[in-house]
Amino acid sequence: MRLVVLVSGAGTNLQALLDAATDPAYGATVVAVGADRDGIEALARAEQAGVPTFVLRVRDFPDRVAWDQALTKAVAEHQPDLVVSAGFMKLVGKDFLAEFGGRFVNTHPALSPSFPGVRGAADALDYGVKVTGCTLFFVDEGVDTGPIIAQRAVAVADGDTAETLHERIKVAERAMLVETIGAMARGGFTIEGRRVAVGG
Ligand code: GAR
């Protein structure tokens, strides 16, 4: 299975996929990494692994639609079976979803449908929940609302800060991502309404 991974930051989830894919038995390989900004660790990780990269900054385009069309084209050039948003901090538009809907997944650091958006870990902590976690889902037009593929629970500890909680969530998130993408690659998947089934 050919993966294009979209990133905006540290790229530890990308690294987990790159590491898993060094084993041919894993069933998936990262064929390109795309970003919405320069100079991030995630791009350095891709280059280190010898994976082609591309950067498309929203501000270099006349509007969001033009950026979305350029992103769609750049990703399509690498002929992915699955596109993985791994800490990509942008919402894609209609064109991208028209091309990649049903094969575009995102990982989010909270248990959906709670705490959507860019502050998943911090919002859960502020709310006072005792259990939070991470969610892998198919992206739809909403914010973190698409059909759920996998979730992992993470307990909130006394004294957690948003940073310590997010780091612990990310440990669970990397394992969830690697295991689930591998299972999707090797066993296939189906989406029926909101129900996702992975494997044979
Ligand atoms: C991950 O925790 C991911 O879920 C989150 O950004 C982090 C990226 O970490 N994404 C979002 O919050 C999107 N709403 P990484 O760059 O080390 O993989």
Residues whose N, C-alpha, C, O or C-beta is under 5 A from the ligand:
A	BS01	GAR	G9 A10 G11 T12 N13 L14 A86 G87 F88 T107 H108 P109 G117 V118 K170
